């Protein structure tokens, strides 16, 4: 009799739990965890290095400006949230994205197969190429990486960047020094501590312009092709779809052309920089 009562009690509990489960079904997984996080917070956190002019750079007041910032602001406006720029060293951007401390990276980041194994990319929203900043006339005419592959050369590149990878792969005989910022690298070239700095072509042009009289010159044309994209966490197809549609929309509306003219054709922002 006691055994029968126990069985009946367990059956009653099971029915009760089943009924509760029916009334409070388990939440279904979000189709876009990152978008949900952004909208719930009311804030879009974008990682940038802040030292890659004219895409992102710091003013004398430590405000980050540039094409990347304007693009992120348009994005936040379209989402109906505030923009929060998270400035950090370039090498820290991908770890921060993978850790979830930022929602995306918009920081002159090249879409490479290696990075794409860790995160998703949308774009490119901009195309660039590697340039060389140098004081040596022999290097100023370089057209390909083979021209730089010499045991007597010392080059500097941003740590964790495609510039570092390009030098290691394309000029293995040369000595390579990695730095935390491209401003630091440009100064090393000025001081004669390196024969040249490999960086994205626009960065080389701006660095030479800002240091007129130092003897710095950029190579005449980009050495490589670099597609620049927006990095987002993997496993969020709705966010990728949203960003693709957003980029297509502002491209068709002419906003990307306007941003290009603002930051490349009219460098009135130079005097704002440190």
C-alpha positions in Angstrom: 0.0 0.0 0.0 2.8 2.4 0.9 4.6 1.6 -2.3 1.4 2.3 -4.3 1.0 5.7 -2.5 4.6 6.6 -3.3 4.0 5.8 -7.0 0.8 7.9 -7.0 2.6 10.8 -5.4 5.5 10.7 -7.8 3.0 10.6 -10.7 1.2 13.6 -9.3 4.4 15.6 -9.0 5.4 14.6 -12.6 2.0 15.9 -13.9 2.4 19.1 -11.9 5.9 19.7 -13.3 4.8 19.0 -16.8 1.9 21.5 -16.4 4.4 24.1 -15.1 6.6 23.5 -18.1 3.7 23.9 -20.5 2.8 27.2 -18.8 6.5 28.4 -18.7 8.2 26.9 -21.8 12.0 27.1 -21.9 13.1 30.3 -23.8 14.1 29.7 -27.4 17.7 30.6 -28.3 18.0 34.2 -29.7 18.5 34.4 -33.5 20.9 37.3 -32.8 22.5 37.3 -29.3 24.7 40.3 -30.1 21.9 42.5 -31.5 19.8 41.6 -28.4 22.6 42.6 -26.2 23.1 45.9 -28.0 19.3 46.8 -27.9 18.9 45.7 -24.3 21.9 47.8 -23.2 20.9 50.7 -25.5 24.5 51.0 -26.5 26.8 49.8 -29.3 30.3 49.1 -28.2 32.8 49.4 -31.0 36.5 48.6 -30.6 39.1 50.9 -32.3 42.8 51.4 -32.0 42.5 55.2 -32.5 45.9 55.6 -34.3 45.2 54.7 -37.9 44.5 58.0 -39.7 42.4 58.9 -41.5 40.1 55.9 -40.6 40.5 56.4 -36.8 42.7 58.8 -34.9 42.9 60.8 -31.6 42.6 64.6 -31.4 44.5 66.8 -29.0 41.5 66.4 -26.6 41.8 62.5 -26.9 38.6 62.3 -28.9 38.5 59.6 -31.6 37.6 60.8 -35.0 37.8 59.4 -38.6 35.9 57.5 -41.2 35.5 54.5 -38.9 33.9 56.7 -36.2 31.5 58.2 -38.6 30.5 54.8 -40.0 30.0 53.5 -36.4 27.9 56.6 -35.6 25.6 55.9 -38.6 25.3 52.3 -37.5 24.3 53.2 -33.9 21.8 55.7 -35.3 20.2 53.1 -37.5 20.0 50.7 -34.5 18.5 53.5 -32.3 21.2 53.2 -29.6 24.1 55.2 -28.3 27.7 54.8 -29.6 30.4 53.8 -27.2 33.9 53.7 -28.7 36.3 51.4 -26.9 39.9 52.5 -27.6 42.5 49.8 -27.2 45.7 48.6 -28.7 45.2 46.9 -32.1 46.5 43.6 -30.9 43.8 43.6 -28.1 40.9 44.1 -30.4 40.2 40.5 -31.5 40.6 39.0 -28.0 38.2 41.7 -26.7 35.6 40.7 -29.4 36.0 37.0 -28.6 35.6 37.7 -24.9 32.3 39.7 -25.6 33.6 43.0 -24.0 32.9 44.7 -27.4 30.2 44.1 -29.9 32.3 44.6 -33.1 35.5 46.0 -34.4 35.6 48.9 -36.9 39.3 49.7 -36.9 40.9 49.5 -40.4 41.1 45.7 -39.9 41.9 43.6 -43.0 39.7 40.7 -43.7 42.2 37.8 -43.6 41.5 34.0 -43.8 43.3 33.5 -40.4 41.2 36.1 -38.6 38.0 34.8 -40.3 38.6 31.5 -38.7 38.0 33.2 -35.3 35.4 35.9 -36.1 33.0 36.8 -38.9 33.6 39.7 -41.3 31.2 42.0 -43.1 32.4 44.1 -46.0 34.7 45.3 -47.3 33.6 48.8 -46.6 37.0 50.2 -47.7 39.9 48.9 -49.7 43.5 49.7 -49.0 47.0 48.3 -49.5 50.3 48.1 -47.8 52.6 51.1 -48.2 56.1 51.8 -47.0 57.2 54.8 -45.1 60.9 55.5 -45.5 63.8 58.1 -45.7 65.8 55.9 -48.0 65.4 56.8 -51.7 66.3 53.3 -52.8 63.3 52.0 -50.9 60.9 54.8 -52.0 60.6 53.1 -55.4 59.7 49.7 -54.1 56.9 48.1 -56.1 56.8 44.6 -54.5 57.8 42.8 -51.4 60.8 41.2 -53.1 62.3 44.6 -53.3 62.4 44.7 -49.5 63.8 41.2 -48.9 67.3 42.2 -47.9 69.4 41.2 -44.8 70.6 44.8 -44.5 67.2 46.3 -44.0 65.3 46.8 -40.7 61.6 47.4 -40.9 59.0 48.2 -38.3 55.3 47.2 -38.2 52.3 47.3 -35.9 52.2 44.2 -33.6 49.4 41.8 -34.5 48.7 43.5 -37.9 48.7 42.2 -41.4 51.7 44.5 -42.0 53.7 42.3 -39.6 52.5 39.2 -41.4 53.4 40.7 -44.8 57.0 41.5 -43.8 57.5 38.1 -42.2 56.2 36.3 -45.3 57.4 38.6 -48.0 60.8 39.9 -46.6 62.0 37.1 -44.3 65.7 38.2 -44.7 65.0 41.6 -43.3 65.0 42.4 -39.6 61.5 43.2 -38.2 60.6 45.2 -35.1 57.0 45.2 -33.9 55.5 48.2 -32.1 52.3 49.1 -30.2 51.3 52.0 -32.5 52.1 53.2 -36.0 53.0 56.7 -34.5 55.8 55.0 -32.6 56.9 53.2 -35.8 57.0 56.3 -37.9 59.1 58.0 -35.2 61.6 55.1 -35.3 62.0 55.7 -39.0 62.5 59.4 -38.5 65.1 58.7 -35.8 67.0 56.2 -38.0 66.2 53.2 -35.9 64.5 51.5 -38.8 64.8 51.8 -42.6 61.1 51.8 -43.1 57.7 51.2 -41.7 55.2 48.9 -43.4 51.6 50.1 -42.9 48.4 50.7 -44.8 49.1 53.1 -47.6 46.8 56.0 -46.3 48.6 55.8 -42.9 52.0 56.2 -44.6 50.8 59.2 -46.6 49.4 60.9 -43.5 52.5 60.2 -41.5 54.7 61.7 -44.1 52.4 64.8 -44.5 52.4 65.4 -40.7 56.2 65.1 -40.5 57.1 67.4 -43.4 60.8 68.3 -43.3 61.8 65.0 -41.7 62.7 63.4 -45.0 59.9 60.8 -44.8 58.4 59.7 -48.0 55.7 57.0 -48.7 56.2 54.6 -51.6 54.5 55.8 -54.8 51.7 53.1 -54.8 50.3 50.4 -52.5 52.3 47.2 -52.6 49.4 44.8 -51.7 45.6 44.7 -51.8 43.8 45.0 -48.4 40.0 44.5 -48.0 38.9 46.3 -44.8 35.9 44.9 -43.0 33.8 44.9 -39.8 34.6 42.1 -37.5 31.8 40.6 -35.4 31.4 37.5 -33.2 30.9 34.3 -35.1 27.6 32.4 -34.8 25.3 35.4 -35.3 24.0 35.3 -38.9 21.2 37.9 -38.3 23.8 40.5 -37.2 25.9 39.7 -40.3 22.8 40.1 -42.4 21.8 43.4 -40.8 25.3 44.8 -41.3 25.4 43.7 -44.9 22.1 45.4 -45.6 23.2 48.5 -43.7 26.4 48.8 -45.7 24.6 48.3 -49.0 22.1 50.9 -48.0 24.6 53.7 -47.1 26.6 52.8 -50.2 23.6 53.2 -52.5 22.6 56.4 -50.7 26.1 57.9 -51.4 27.1 58.1 -47.7 30.3 56.1 -48.2 31.4 58.4 -51.0 30.7 61.4 -48.8 32.8 59.9 -46.0 35.7 59.2 -48.4 35.7 62.8 -49.6 35.5 64.1 -46.1 38.5 62.1 -44.7 40.7 61.6 -47.8 40.0 64.5 -50.3 39.8 67.3 -47.6 42.3 66.7 -44.8 41.2 69.7 -42.8 41.3 67.4 -39.7 45.1 67.3 -39.7 45.4 70.3 -37.3 43.1 68.6 -34.8 45.6 65.7 -34.2 48.1 65.5 -31.4 
